[in-house]
Amino acid sequence: MSGASGMIIIGAGECGVRAAFALREEGYGGPVTLIGAEPHLPYERPPLSKGAAAGAQKIIAGESRYDEAGITLRRATRVERIEANRRQVALSDGTTHAYDKLLIATGAQARRFPGMEAARTLRSLDDAEAILAAFRPGARLAVVGGGFIGLELAATARERHVDVTVIEAADRLMARIVPAALAAMFEARHRAEGVALLLSATVASVGEEGVVLADGRHVEADLVVAGVGAAPDTQLAEQAGLAVGDGILVDHRLQTADASIFAAGDCCNFPYRGGRVRLESWRCAQDQGTHAARAMLGADEAFSRTPWFWSDQYDLGLQVAGLPDPARPFIRRDLAGGALILFQLGDDGALLSASGAGPGNAVAKQISIAEKMIQRAVPVSAGQLADTGTNLKSLLKG
Ligand SMILES: Cc1cc2nc3c(=O)[nH]c(=O)nc-3n(C[C@H](O)[C@H](O)[C@H](O)COP(=O)(O)OP(=O)(O)OC[C@H]3O[C@@H](n4cnc5c(N)ncnc54)[C@H](O)[C@@H]3O)c2cc1C
């Protein structure tokens, strides 16, 4: 057993890395150990599925930065067990390490539904390298799932002249969070790029030849990738007796019911606007990493940052701030060049969500202002939001 305890972070992904550096930025001088199961230097996941750079490793920080910050990075090392009563973790190399405070930032794992066992999934650099290696002109790719990752991969494949079929069980794309009018823009674009989109189509099985659909149709493919969502990696927490729902349950500080253990990023389920959510979002993982570090050092602040995420497919950019509620009406704001933003108001008369899409960064500025409006609960009317003559910045300033 190692001697000095300190801060231990399980999971060297976006959240864990941010938390490790944030501990130092907040002035913590004790040992910080970041333990990651993957062999690589911690890297960014969003580029793995996107465009020309897909499959290439973009590291979060160079090795020397960990050394300079006094962060012990243990790669290719898995935490096998949390022994909460002894405040220690047991590692795959057989050692145990004591902690004062522990952060679980184990992220999520790609799902597969029954029948899809033979499909590949895309979560890690190794996954991306294996998938991208099969992208040769004329190769046939079947993507199961018309969500962000599947569609980004479809776009990347088309850019490399791969034949692509996307199979989606719902009657439209990105149904989980993206408003229908924006999803339709992406549907049209994928079709125009030559992607065969099979909507309302359910997979019966995946095999060597491709995909068999529930209605008996066959989709022949050299490679099948399932992009049907991710499940939070909660195994360690469950074994340690921590409460788990859809993710590890934490309070407003990102603390679990064990005062020494925190959870953050894709693996955690946290309070948001009177309910609870789990997000799979790059920026949320970062924000929560910083927040968890501060909380581990004793800060009592509620995590309240407005959710924000993006997707890039071909040259179309999508951004969403807040969490769209499918039951509420959308207020439409048409921008130049075919870009579109859809707003939603909450019961309090303040902005609840803003979702936008268009060429390149066409919606970035306005979504960024909208995000601040959501965060500050600025009162606003539907007419002001719809009127392109009304500057959002002026609404923000009130
Ligand atoms: C292909 C792809 C594209 C994406 N694109 C976008 C995008 O465009 N926009 C956006 O907002 N988000 C995007 N995301 C989501 C974003 O990358 C995640 O929200 C973010 O990576 C979550 O960070 P995390 O640190 O919580 O988890 P992860 O990044 O998953 O890191 C968790 C780490 O913990 C390790 N681990 C797990 N268990 C153990 C253990 N027992 N011991 C040691 N280590 C362990 C895992 O190996 C992993 O490295 C994308 C994700 C993928 C996969």
Ligand as a Chemical Component Dictionary entry (heavy atoms), coordinates in Angstrom:
data_LIG
# 
_chem_comp.id                   LIG 
_chem_comp.type                 NON-POLYMER 
_chem_comp.pdbx_formal_charge   0 
_chem_comp.three_letter_code    LIG 
# 
loop_
_chem_comp_atom.comp_id 
_chem_comp_atom.atom_id 
_chem_comp_atom.alt_atom_id 
_chem_comp_atom.type_symbol 
_chem_comp_atom.charge 
_chem_comp_atom.model_Cartn_x 
_chem_comp_atom.model_Cartn_y 
_chem_comp_atom.model_Cartn_z 
_chem_comp_atom.pdbx_ordinal 
LIG C1  C1  C 0 -16.732 10.204 -31.156 1  
LIG C2  C2  C 0 -17.217 11.218 -30.156 2  
LIG C3  C3  C 0 -17.555 12.499 -30.583 3  
LIG C4  C4  C 0 -18.031 13.438 -29.663 4  
LIG N1  N1  N 0 -18.355 14.683 -30.123 5  
LIG C5  C5  C 0 -18.830 15.600 -29.235 6  
LIG C6  C6  C 0 -19.204 16.898 -29.689 7  
LIG O1  O1  O 0 -19.127 17.223 -30.870 8  
LIG N2  N2  N 0 -19.659 17.792 -28.771 9  
LIG C7  C7  C 0 -19.786 17.483 -27.442 10 
LIG O2  O2  O 0 -20.216 18.317 -26.641 11 
LIG N3  N3  N 0 -19.421 16.252 -26.986 12 
LIG C8  C8  C 0 -18.961 15.310 -27.853 13 
LIG N4  N4  N 0 -18.614 14.060 -27.407 14 
LIG C9  C9  C 0 -18.789 13.756 -25.966 15 
LIG C10 C10 C 0 -17.576 14.139 -25.143 16 
LIG O3  O3  O 0 -16.408 13.665 -25.743 17 
LIG C11 C11 C 0 -17.767 13.566 -23.743 18 
LIG O4  O4  O 0 -18.874 14.218 -23.169 19 
LIG C12 C12 C 0 -16.540 13.733 -22.863 20 
LIG O5  O5  O 0 -15.443 13.047 -23.408 21 
LIG C13 C13 C 0 -16.826 13.214 -21.462 22 
LIG O6  O6  O 0 -15.695 13.297 -20.683 23 
LIG P1  P1  P 0 -15.503 12.375 -19.400 24 
LIG O7  O7  O 0 -14.140 12.691 -18.890 25 
LIG O8  O8  O 0 -16.663 12.495 -18.524 26 
LIG O9  O9  O 0 -15.522 10.871 -19.965 27 
LIG P2  P2  P 0 -14.545 10.169 -20.994 28 
LIG O10 O10 O 0 -14.000 11.137 -21.973 29 
LIG O11 O11 O 0 -15.297 8.989  -21.500 30 
LIG O12 O12 O 0 -13.325 9.666  -20.105 31 
LIG C14 C14 C 0 -13.470 8.658  -19.130 32 
LIG C15 C15 C 0 -12.171 7.902  -19.023 33 
LIG O13 O13 O 0 -12.234 7.071  -17.867 34 
LIG C16 C16 C 0 -11.581 5.860  -18.145 35 
LIG N5  N5  N 0 -12.024 4.851  -17.176 36 
LIG C17 C17 C 0 -13.261 4.291  -17.075 37 
LIG N6  N6  N 0 -13.277 3.391  -16.056 38 
LIG C18 C18 C 0 -12.040 3.390  -15.512 39 
LIG C19 C19 C 0 -11.438 2.687  -14.447 40 
LIG N7  N7  N 0 -12.107 1.792  -13.726 41 
LIG N8  N8  N 0 -10.138 2.911  -14.169 42 
LIG C20 C20 C 0 -9.442  3.825  -14.886 43 
LIG N9  N9  N 0 -9.955  4.535  -15.910 44 
LIG C21 C21 C 0 -11.240 4.318  -16.212 45 
LIG C22 C22 C 0 -12.009 5.577  -19.571 46 
LIG O14 O14 O 0 -11.125 4.647  -20.171 47 
LIG C23 C23 C 0 -11.924 6.966  -20.198 48 
LIG O15 O15 O 0 -10.666 7.211  -20.741 49 
LIG C24 C24 C 0 -18.145 13.094 -28.301 50 
LIG C25 C25 C 0 -17.819 11.804 -27.873 51 
LIG C26 C26 C 0 -17.358 10.867 -28.786 52 
LIG C27 C27 C 0 -17.026 9.477  -28.315 53 
# 
loop_
_chem_comp_bond.comp_id 
_chem_comp_bond.atom_id_1 
_chem_comp_bond.atom_id_2 
_chem_comp_bond.value_order 
_chem_comp_bond.pdbx_ordinal 
LIG C1  C2  SING 1  
LIG C2  C3  SING 2  
LIG C2  C26 DOUB 3  
LIG C3  C4  DOUB 4  
LIG C4  N1  SING 5  
LIG C4  C24 SING 6  
LIG N1  C5  DOUB 7  
LIG C5  C6  SING 8  
LIG C5  C8  SING 9  
LIG C6  O1  DOUB 10 
LIG C6  N2  SING 11 
LIG N2  C7  SING 12 
LIG C7  O2  DOUB 13 
LIG C7  N3  SING 14 
LIG N3  C8  DOUB 15 
LIG C8  N4  SING 16 
LIG N4  C9  SING 17 
LIG N4  C24 SING 18 
LIG C9  C10 SING 19 
LIG C10 O3  SING 20 
LIG C10 C11 SING 21 
LIG C11 O4  SING 22 
LIG C11 C12 SING 23 
LIG C12 O5  SING 24 
LIG C12 C13 SING 25 
LIG C13 O6  SING 26 
LIG O6  P1  SING 27 
LIG P1  O7  DOUB 28 
LIG P1  O8  SING 29 
LIG P1  O9  SING 30 
LIG O9  P2  SING 31 
LIG P2  O10 DOUB 32 
LIG P2  O11 SING 33 
LIG P2  O12 SING 34 
LIG O12 C14 SING 35 
LIG C14 C15 SING 36 
LIG C15 O13 SING 37 
LIG C15 C23 SING 38 
LIG O13 C16 SING 39 
LIG C16 N5  SING 40 
LIG C16 C22 SING 41 
LIG N5  C17 SING 42 
LIG N5  C21 SING 43 
LIG C17 N6  DOUB 44 
LIG N6  C18 SING 45 
LIG C18 C19 SING 46 
LIG C18 C21 DOUB 47 
LIG C19 N7  SING 48 
LIG C19 N8  DOUB 49 
LIG N8  C20 SING 50 
LIG C20 N9  DOUB 51 
LIG N9  C21 SING 52 
LIG C22 O14 SING 53 
LIG C22 C23 SING 54 
LIG C23 O15 SING 55 
LIG C24 C25 DOUB 56 
LIG C25 C26 SING 57 
LIG C26 C27 SING 58 
# 
